[in-house]
Amino acid sequence: MSVADSSRQASAEGGRASVHLRAQLGSPEASEQSQGWRFTAWPECAEASLVWLAQPAGTFRPAKRTWVRVPSSEDGVSVRSDDVDWWVSDQGELVADSRHHGIGFGEHPEHGLENRADVAWMQANGRAAAKSRRYFVRNRLRYMWVLTFEESHTDRRQVMALVSDLARKLRRALRGTAFPYWYSPELHPGGHGWHVNLFVPMRIPHALVRDTWGNGHVWVTDFGRDPRGPRGEPLGLCREPRDGWRRAAQYGCKYSQKDWSPDHVGRLNHRYEVAQHFAPRKESIWVQDPVEAEVRVLELVEPGASSTVLRWSSNDSEDWDRPPVMTWRW
């Protein structure tokens, strides 16, 4: 049986290929290769990416004295001037150390530090949005509950704690069944402090959420069926369920990203929170070139859907100044 036939036979519910790339091509951990084209697929999420690693991941480039501004989901933004080891991440990006997700740098603050730091922060937000999108698709998060407060709440950490408590109470109310969720607070445009967008995969009785929340009004949007978003934006009808999960993620992250700045998130806080043990599976292998990566993608796509694959390449971006990247989504 061919790899493509195996993929089709093992397609999961909803048409998502479930054959592990390790089973197809062998374990990447066994390979001694440390640079070249790195192909990564999230079969449960119908996504894949390809990046060129110019040197071994986890090795450092010579340290130099530089001004560094490091945005992170864990500790906001810090600025320091010292010797920095530049590391190459598994995604082929330069990072200040293994804990941080993005960097901005310059020879001196007067020479573009602020601009580079802002770009790096936006890139970090973009990575957070991509990770969220995969979580949404893997767990089919389509229902968005907007949780509001009767009294203005301006303490973001307190708001996150209240939603965490809500999730625990809902789990108990649903007979102890663990379920995936994603939530992130959003500043009310009218200056009323925070409200929260909570996404879940199943319909929950309105009265149960309202009474369990107990802090203000709640309402729900089904991104799999509703033709318009909560703010009235036209959404249209979904061609398939995956469209609904992805547009739910896009909506949630779009309105949260503006509040994911260091000033809003604060130190030791997260952009968003998710239920544990529901992360999508990731499979990575080395490939010879983008042509082989394209073949691997087509092996993962459900039969008859190759024409719906969306492709993006950094070669199409004139101002791209990082290692070459390609992405696929189907």
C-alpha positions as CSV (number, residue, x, y, z in Angstrom):
1,M,0.0,0.0,0.0
2,S,1.4,3.4,-0.9
3,V,1.8,6.3,1.6
4,A,-1.0,8.2,-0.1
5,D,-3.3,5.2,0.2
6,S,-2.3,4.7,3.8
7,S,-3.1,8.3,4.5
8,R,-6.5,8.0,2.8
9,Q,-7.4,4.8,4.7
10,A,-6.4,6.4,8.0
11,S,-8.2,9.7,7.5
12,A,-9.7,10.9,10.8
13,E,-13.2,12.2,11.3
14,G,-13.8,15.3,9.3
15,G,-11.3,14.3,6.6
16,R,-8.1,15.0,8.6
17,A,-5.2,12.8,7.7
18,S,-3.9,10.9,10.7
19,V,-0.9,9.0,9.4
20,H,2.3,10.0,11.3
21,L,5.1,11.4,9.2
22,R,7.4,9.3,11.4
23,A,5.6,6.2,10.2
24,Q,6.0,7.3,6.6
25,L,9.7,8.3,6.6
26,G,11.2,7.1,9.8
27,S,12.0,8.9,13.0
28,P,13.6,12.3,12.5
29,E,15.3,11.9,15.9
30,A,17.4,9.1,14.4
31,S,18.8,11.3,11.7
32,E,22.2,13.0,12.2
33,Q,21.2,15.9,9.9
34,S,21.2,19.3,11.5
35,Q,20.7,21.7,8.7
36,G,18.7,22.0,5.5
37,W,15.0,22.0,4.7
38,R,12.9,21.2,7.8
39,F,9.3,20.1,7.0
40,T,6.7,20.2,9.8
41,A,3.1,19.0,9.6
42,W,0.2,19.2,11.9
43,P,-2.0,16.5,10.4
44,E,-4.9,17.1,12.8
45,C,-4.9,20.8,11.8
46,A,-4.5,20.4,8.1
47,E,-1.4,22.5,8.0
48,A,2.3,22.2,7.1
49,S,5.3,24.4,6.9
50,L,8.8,24.3,5.4
51,V,11.8,26.3,6.6
52,W,15.5,26.5,5.7
53,L,17.8,26.0,8.6
54,A,21.2,27.5,7.7
55,Q,23.0,26.1,10.8
56,P,22.3,23.5,13.5
57,A,19.3,24.3,15.7
58,G,20.4,25.1,19.3
59,T,23.9,26.3,18.3
60,F,24.9,29.9,18.9
61,R,26.4,32.6,16.7
62,P,29.3,34.7,18.1
63,A,28.2,37.0,20.8
64,K,28.4,40.7,20.2
65,R,27.6,43.8,22.1
66,T,24.1,45.0,21.1
67,W,21.0,46.6,22.4
68,V,18.2,44.0,22.6
69,R,14.5,44.2,23.2
70,V,12.9,40.9,23.9
71,P,9.1,40.4,23.7
72,S,7.8,37.3,25.4
73,S,4.4,35.9,26.4
74,E,5.8,35.2,29.8
75,D,7.6,38.4,30.9
76,G,6.6,41.2,28.6
77,V,9.3,43.3,27.1
78,S,12.7,44.1,28.5
79,V,15.6,46.2,27.2
80,R,19.2,45.4,28.0
81,S,22.7,46.1,26.7
82,D,25.1,43.3,27.1
83,D,26.8,40.4,25.3
84,V,24.1,38.2,23.7
85,D,24.3,34.7,22.3
86,W,22.2,34.4,19.2
87,W,20.5,31.0,19.0
88,V,18.8,29.4,16.0
89,S,15.4,27.9,17.0
90,D,13.8,24.8,15.5
91,Q,11.8,27.2,13.3
92,G,15.0,28.7,11.9
93,E,14.6,32.1,13.7
94,L,17.1,34.0,15.8
95,V,16.3,34.2,19.4
96,A,18.1,35.6,22.4
97,D,17.7,32.4,24.4
98,S,15.5,29.3,24.3
99,R,12.8,30.9,26.4
100,H,11.9,33.8,24.2
101,H,9.8,33.8,21.1
102,G,11.0,36.9,19.2
103,I,13.6,39.6,19.2
104,G,14.3,43.1,18.0
105,F,17.9,44.4,17.8
106,G,20.0,47.2,16.6
107,E,23.5,48.7,17.2
108,H,22.0,51.5,19.3
109,P,18.6,52.6,20.4
110,E,18.8,55.6,18.1
111,H,19.3,53.2,15.1
112,G,16.0,51.6,14.7
113,L,15.6,49.7,18.0
114,E,12.0,50.8,18.6
115,N,10.9,49.9,15.0
116,R,12.6,46.5,15.1
117,A,11.2,45.7,18.6
118,D,7.7,46.6,17.4
119,V,8.1,44.3,14.4
120,A,9.4,41.5,16.6
121,W,6.5,41.9,19.0
122,M,4.1,41.7,16.1
123,Q,5.9,38.6,14.9
124,A,5.5,37.0,18.3
125,N,1.8,37.8,18.2
126,G,1.6,36.2,14.8
127,R,3.2,33.0,16.1
128,A,0.7,33.0,19.1
129,A,-2.1,33.4,16.6
130,A,-0.8,30.5,14.5
131,K,-0.5,28.3,17.5
132,S,-4.0,29.2,18.6
133,R,-5.4,28.5,15.2
134,R,-4.0,25.0,15.3
135,Y,-5.4,24.5,18.7
136,F,-8.8,25.7,17.5
137,V,-8.8,23.3,14.5
138,R,-7.6,20.3,16.4
139,N,-10.2,20.8,19.1
140,R,-13.0,22.1,16.9
141,L,-13.6,25.3,18.9
142,R,-16.6,27.0,17.2
143,Y,-18.7,28.5,20.0
144,M,-17.5,31.9,21.4
145,W,-18.9,33.0,24.7
146,V,-18.5,36.7,25.5
147,L,-18.2,37.1,29.3
148,T,-18.8,40.6,30.6
149,F,-18.8,42.3,34.0
150,E,-21.4,44.5,35.5
151,E,-18.7,46.4,37.3
152,S,-15.6,47.5,35.5
153,H,-12.6,45.1,35.9
154,T,-9.2,46.6,35.1
155,D,-7.0,43.9,36.7
156,R,-6.2,41.5,33.9
157,R,-4.7,38.8,36.1
158,Q,-7.9,38.8,38.2
159,V,-10.0,38.5,35.1
160,M,-8.0,35.5,33.9
161,A,-8.4,33.9,37.3
162,L,-12.2,34.3,37.2
163,V,-12.4,32.7,33.8
164,S,-10.2,29.8,35.0
165,D,-12.6,29.3,37.9
166,L,-15.5,29.3,35.5
167,A,-13.9,26.6,33.4
168,R,-13.5,24.4,36.5
169,K,-17.1,24.9,37.5
170,L,-18.4,24.1,34.0
171,R,-16.3,20.9,34.0
172,R,-18.0,19.9,37.3
173,A,-21.4,20.8,36.0
174,L,-20.8,18.7,32.9
175,R,-20.2,15.6,35.1
176,G,-16.5,16.1,35.4
177,T,-15.8,15.7,31.7
178,A,-12.6,17.5,30.6
179,F,-13.1,19.7,27.5
180,P,-10.8,21.9,25.4
181,Y,-11.1,25.7,25.6
182,W,-9.3,28.9,24.7
183,Y,-9.8,32.3,26.2
184,S,-8.3,35.7,26.1
185,P,-9.5,39.0,27.6
186,E,-10.2,42.0,25.5
187,L,-10.5,45.7,26.5
188,H,-14.0,47.1,26.1
189,P,-13.9,49.8,23.5
190,G,-16.1,52.0,25.7
191,G,-13.5,52.1,28.5
192,H,-15.4,49.6,30.7
193,G,-12.3,47.5,31.5
194,W,-11.9,43.9,30.3
195,H,-14.4,41.4,29.0
196,V,-13.4,37.8,27.9
197,N,-13.8,35.7,24.8
198,L,-14.1,32.1,25.7
199,F,-14.2,29.4,23.0
200,V,-15.5,25.9,23.4
201,P,-16.3,23.0,21.0
202,M,-19.8,22.2,22.2
203,R,-23.1,24.0,22.8
204,I,-23.6,24.7,26.5
205,P,-27.0,25.8,27.9
206,H,-27.1,29.6,28.1
207,A,-28.6,29.6,31.6
208,L,-25.8,27.3,32.8
209,V,-23.0,29.6,31.6
210,R,-24.9,32.8,32.8
211,D,-25.5,31.4,36.3
212,T,-22.1,29.8,36.6
213,W,-20.4,33.0,35.5
214,G,-22.4,35.3,37.7
215,N,-20.4,38.5,37.0
216,G,-22.5,40.0,34.2
217,H,-24.2,39.3,30.8
218,V,-23.0,36.5,28.5
219,W,-23.9,35.7,24.9
220,V,-22.7,33.1,22.4
221,T,-21.8,33.1,18.7
222,D,-21.5,29.8,16.6
223,F,-18.8,30.4,14.1
224,G,-19.8,27.2,12.3
225,R,-23.3,28.4,11.5
226,D,-23.8,32.1,12.2
227,P,-23.5,34.2,9.0
228,R,-22.3,37.3,11.0
229,G,-19.8,37.8,13.8
230,P,-20.7,39.3,17.2
231,R,-19.8,42.8,16.0
232,G,-22.0,42.4,12.9
233,E,-19.2,41.6,10.4
234,P,-20.3,39.4,7.6
235,L,-18.9,35.9,7.8
236,G,-20.9,34.0,5.2
237,L,-21.6,30.3,5.3
238,C,-18.8,27.7,5.9
239,R,-18.0,25.3,3.1
240,E,-16.8,22.8,5.7
241,P,-16.5,22.6,9.5
242,R,-12.8,23.5,9.4
243,D,-13.7,26.9,7.9
244,G,-15.7,27.6,11.1
245,W,-12.9,26.6,13.4
246,R,-10.4,28.7,11.6
247,R,-12.5,31.8,11.4
248,A,-13.3,31.4,15.1
249,A,-9.5,31.5,15.8
250,Q,-9.0,34.4,13.5
251,Y,-11.8,36.4,15.2
252,G,-10.6,35.6,18.7
253,C,-7.0,36.5,18.0
254,K,-7.8,39.5,15.8
255,Y,-9.5,41.3,18.6
256,S,-7.1,40.1,21.3
257,Q,-3.9,41.0,19.5
258,K,-4.4,44.7,20.0
259,D,-4.4,44.0,23.7
260,W,-1.4,41.7,23.6
261,S,1.1,44.5,24.0
262,P,3.6,44.4,26.9
263,D,1.6,47.2,28.7
264,H,-1.6,45.1,28.6
265,V,-0.3,41.6,29.2
266,G,2.2,42.5,31.9
267,R,5.0,40.5,33.4
268,L,4.6,36.8,34.0
269,N,1.2,36.7,32.3
270,H,0.1,34.9,29.1
271,R,-1.6,36.2,26.0
272,Y,-4.2,33.5,26.3
273,E,-5.0,30.4,28.2
274,V,-6.0,26.9,27.0
275,A,-7.1,23.6,28.6
276,Q,-4.1,21.3,29.0
277,H,-3.6,17.9,27.2
278,F,-5.4,19.1,24.0
279,A,-2.4,20.3,22.0
280,P,-2.2,19.2,18.4
281,R,0.4,16.6,17.4
282,K,3.4,17.9,15.4
283,E,5.6,15.9,13.1
284,S,8.9,17.1,11.7
285,I,11.3,15.6,9.1
286,W,14.1,16.7,6.9
287,V,13.4,16.9,3.1
288,Q,15.6,17.4,0.1
289,D,13.8,20.5,-1.3
290,P,10.4,22.3,-1.6
291,V,9.3,19.8,-4.3
292,E,9.6,16.9,-1.9
293,A,7.7,19.0,0.7
294,E,4.9,19.6,-1.8
295,V,4.7,15.8,-2.3
296,R,4.4,15.2,1.4
297,V,1.6,17.8,1.7
298,L,-0.4,16.1,-1.1
299,E,0.0,12.8,0.7
300,L,-1.7,14.3,3.8
301,V,-4.5,16.0,1.9
302,E,-7.8,14.1,1.8
303,P,-8.6,12.6,-1.6
304,G,-10.0,15.1,-4.1
305,A,-9.1,18.1,-2.1
306,S,-5.7,18.9,-3.6
307,S,-7.2,21.9,-5.4
308,T,-8.2,23.5,-2.1
309,V,-4.7,23.7,-0.7
310,L,-3.6,27.2,0.1
311,R,0.1,27.9,-0.4
312,W,2.3,30.8,0.8
313,S,6.0,31.3,0.1
314,S,8.4,33.9,1.5
315,N,9.8,34.2,-2.0
316,D,6.6,36.2,-2.8
317,S,7.5,38.8,-0.2
318,E,10.0,41.4,-1.4
319,D,10.9,42.6,2.2
320,W,11.4,39.1,3.7
321,D,14.8,39.1,5.3
322,R,14.7,35.8,7.3
323,P,15.3,32.2,6.2
324,P,13.0,31.0,3.4
325,V,9.6,29.7,4.6
326,M,6.7,28.0,2.9
327,T,3.3,27.1,4.4
328,W,0.4,25.0,3.3
329,R,-3.2,24.9,4.6
330,W,-6.0,22.7,3.4
